[in-house]
Amino acid sequence: MISIAEEIAVPSPPKRVWEVVSNPSEVVACINGAELGEAHDDGSFDGTLVVKFGAMKVSFAARVALDLTESDHEGRLSARGRDGQGGTRFNARAKFRVTEGERPGDSRVSVLGEVQLNGRLAPLVESGAGAMVSRMTREFSVELIQRCAGVEVRAPAHPAGLIGRLRAWWTRILTRRQKPSPSGESTTAAATEEAGNDPAQAQ
């Protein structure tokens, strides 16, 4: 059996982190080698995960169910499946929760779970489980942090985005007017030429 007990610090508010970890497609995007498959009428869905053990890669296919408690920012995940050759079966259960971090505006994601394996690959998987879980947690943490932060700093939609581009373009024009041209060319003429070629000015 493989035991999982991990905590991930995320420099984003709990509400934003919960939006990501409660969305299967977002979570899968944070896991290297994972893909989301077909959704079923009972709310479960198919998924695949390729795991690397040294020089060998093993592909697992699973049926996954997710039970969420929005008010507590808590979720339970269960999965069962087999490796690509059908020689090893597994059952997994995990509980995760998003809480306030140590600093205001930060979050902490706690994960507790276990994976039971049966079959010819079980000894191999279990022997490398510690390193595998640590590696996957590090990779997941990096992706989760970037995904949470990236959405929060997303550029405003049009027309505010257009105004921002025009402001940046005008700043470049003023900067060039204040600096001598290396080629001796008139900075005013250069600015006028840039204004005529800038796509934002055409709009």
Protein Blocks (a to p, Z undefined) as FASTA:
>chain_A
ZZdddddddfbdfklmmmmmmpmklmmmmpghiacddddfkopacddddddehjbccddd
ddddddddfklopacdddddddfkopaccdddddddddddfbehiacdddddddddedjk
lmmmmmmmmmmmmmmmmmmmmmmmmmmmmmmmpccddfklmmmmmmmmmmmmmmmmmpcc
fklpafklmmmmmmmmpmklmZZ
